[in-house]
Amino acid sequence: MAKLAFLGLGVMGYPMAGHLAKAGHDVTVYNRTTAKAQKWSAEFGGGFAETPRAAVEGAEFVMSCVGNDDDLRSVCVGDDGAFAGMGEGTVFVDHTTVSDAVTVELYDAAKKSGISFVDAPISGGQAGAENGQLSVMCGGDQDAYDRAEPVIDAYAKLCRRIGESGAGQRTKMCNQIAIAGLVQGLSEALHFAEKAGLDGRAVVEVISQGAAGSWQMSNRYETMLDDHFEHGFAVDWMRKDLGICLDAADDNGASLPVTALVDQFYKDVQKMGGGRWDTSSLFKRLRAMG
């Protein structure tokens, strides 16, 4: 068992930190809204701190799961940042989906202070976090990963090092690119079924058992047909992630025409007031089009 800090208690971080506490680790949490940290502490019995630096004091491992590049920088660097309070040899594991550029930037900054930095974005959504069934894709030094993996296992069904610093974030980009196309394809299939006068549930029962089957189809088709879009990952966050993907593609020369198109479809959903709807709301956009 280890002494840990967890920075960021959103819909993913809150249950992830809880799994660490349930596994027997000594966990101190930090959240920008202190009341959320106090609530977590009351529920799981760990400590809380009012700054990242205070939270990481004496920690062997520090986990973070915040919002974006700027949020990650704010909890890592500066007088009250985690790096200022971490001792040499400690490992920082970042579960935020951010750019590979900020990841490499912080990896280099951490290394100068004798700290290891592992980028470890996650997939599996809120349900995966709550059930401890996340897929974790990692980049960074092998020795740091080897030390962190047994701790990450508290909330992971699969954890793998893909390569050097930034490789985890680039793998998460692949994940989001694949999801974008899948959800749009599923939305179009359900939309076509409705327009053709078919029972969408009967259609999915058949096609899900063949080559068309996917996690999105199995877990989202019923709520999509029921016009219920309050599950999992929000459109606002997906557009943030797809923006990261498209920026990276500009840099490396990858062609992402479907991703760029679906990003614009999500922009349409935002204009409909659906920024907090989940990503399957692409179907609602098609329904609204008549």
N, C-alpha and C positions, 0 to 999 in steps of 0.2 A: 504494500500500500504506500502511496506517495502523498506528499503535500502539494496541492494544486491550486491554481487560480483559474477562474473562468471569467472572461470579459465579454459581456453582451448577453442579455437575457431576453431575446425576442422569442418568436414562436419556435425557433429551432434551438437556440442556446439554452433556454430555460429547462426543457426536459433533458437536454444533453448533459448539462451540469448536474441535474438530478440523478442521472444514471451513474455518474462518477461518485456522487455521495453514497448512493445505494450500494455501490461496489466496495465501499469501505474507505475510500480515499478521504483525506482531510482537505475539504474544498472551501476556498474563500472566493466570493463572487463580487463582481463590479458591474453596475449598470448605470447608464447616464441618468436615468430616473432612479434615485435611491430607494424610493418606495417599492419598486419592483424587486430590488435586491433584498430588502427587508422581508418581503413576502416570501421569496425563495428561501431565505434563511430560516424563517419560521416553519416552512413546510419540510425542508430537508435536513435542518439541523446544522448546516455549515455556517461559516462566518460571512460577513460582507464588509466592504470598504467603500469609501467615498471617492477614491481616486484609483486609477490603474496601478500607480506606483505602490500605494499602500496595500492593494490586494495581492500583489505578487511577492511581497516581502517573505523571504524564506522558502519560496516555492521551488520545487524541482522541475515542474512543468507548468506552462501557462497556455491555456487555450483561449481563442477568441472567435467570436461569431457576431460580427457587427454588420453595417449596412453597405458601405461602398469604400472606395479608395481613401477618401478623405477621413471617413470614420476610423478606418484602420490606422492611418497615420496618427490620428489624434490619440488613440489608446496606446500606441507604441512609443512615440518620440515626444520630446519636450520634458520639462522639469517634473511633471506629474505623470509622464508616460511609463509604460511597463518596463521599457529597456533601462530606464534610470534606476529601477529598483531590483532588477534581476541580477543574480550573482553569476560569475563566470561558470560556464559548464551547464547552465540551465537550458531548457528547450522550449521554444515558443512555437506552438502549433496553431496556424490560422485556418479556420474553417469558413471564413468569409469568401464569397465569390467576388473576386476583384481582378484587375488587370494583371497580366504577368509582369508588366513594367514596374508597378508598385511593389509586387512581390520580390523581384530581384533587388530593387532599391532597399527594401527593408532587410532582406537577407544579407546584403553587403553591410548595412548599418549595424545589424546584430553581430555579425562576425567580427567587426572591429572591437566590440565590447566583450568578445569571448562567449557570445550567446549563439546557440544554434536556432535556425529558423526553418520550419517545415511548412510549406503551403499544402493545405489538406482540404480543399473544397469538398462538399458533400452533395449527395443526391439521395432522394427518397422522400422528400417532402416532410410536412409536419407529422404525418402519421409515422414515417420512418424514424423521426427523432423521438417521438413519444414511445415507440415500441422498441427502440434500440436496434433498429434494422437499417441503418444508413450504409450507403456505399461511399467509401472515402478514397479519393484519388490524390496521391501525394507526390510532391517534388521536394528536393533538398538532399542533403548529405546522407549517405547510407547509414552511418553510425547514429545520427540523430533520429532517423526514421526507426531504426531497430530499437532504440530506447523508448520512443513514443508509442509504437504500435500496441504494446500490451495495455497501455492506458486508454488509447482510442477504442480498443475492443469493447469497452463498456457500453458503447452505443453503436457499434458497427457490425453489420453482417459480412462485410468484405472491406478490407483495407489493403491497399497495394501502393508501393512506390513505383512511379512511372519513369522517373528520371531526375535530372538535376533541378535546381531551383527554377520555379515557373512551370515545370512540367505538369504539376497537379492542376494549376489554373488552366493551362491549355487543354488538358483532358476534359475539364468541366465545360470549356467552350464547345468541345465536340458533343458533350451531353446535351447542352442547350440547343445546339444546331439540330441535332436529331429529334429532340422533343418538338421543336417548332414545326418541322415538316409533318411529323406524325399527327399532332393535334389538328393541324389544318386539314390533312387528309381524312381523318376521322370525322371532322366537322362537315366536310363536303359529302362524305358518304351518308351520314345521317340526314343531311339536308336533302340530298338526292332521294333518299328513301321516302321522306315525307312528301316531297313533290310528286313522287311516283305512286303515292297512295299505298305504300307498304307499311307494315308494322315494324317500326325501328327495332324494337326489342327482339322480335323474331328474326329479323335480318342479322343482328349482331350475334344471336345465339348460334346461327349457322356459320357466318364468316369468321367469327372469332376462333373457331376450331381449325381453321386452315391458315394459309400463308398471310392473311390479313391481320391475324391476331397480334395484340400488343398489350403492354401494361396499361397504356392509356385507354384502350378499348375496354379492357376488363374492368377497370376501376372508375371510369368516368362516363361511360355511355348512358347509364341510367340517370345520373344527375343532370347530364346535358339534355336529355329528352324531357326531364322534369323541370327544365328551366331553373336549375338551382346551381349557382356558381360561387358558393362560399366555401369551397374546399381548397386547401393547399396554397400553392404558390401564386401570388398576386401578379396581375398584368404589369403593374408599375415596376415590380422587381424583374420580371421577365424582359421588359424593354431595356432595363439597365444592363442585364446580362447580354442581350443580343447586341446592344451597342458596343460592348466590350468585344464580342465576337467579330463584328463588322470592322471595328478599328484594327483588330489584330490581323484580319484578312487583308486589309489595305497594306499592312506592313509586310506580310509574308507572301502576298500574291495569290492567295487562295480565292477561288471563285465561289461566292455564296449567293446565287440569285434567289433561291427559294427563301433563304433566311432573311434576306433584305425585303422581300415581298411580304413575308409573314410579320416582320417587324412593323411594316406599315399597316397591316391589318390590325395589329395590336394597338397602333396609334388610333385607328378608327374606334376601337373598343373604349379607349380612354376618352375620346370625344363623346361617346355615349354615356359617360359617367361611370365606366366600369374599371377604373384604375385599380380598385381593390377586389374586383372579381378574380376568380382563379383563371388559369391559362386556358381552360376548356371553353371559356366564353367566346372563343372564335366562332362557335356554333351559334351563339346568340346574335352575333354580327350578321351571319348569313340569314337567320330568321328575320331579322329586322329589314333586310333588303327585299323581303317578299318572295 
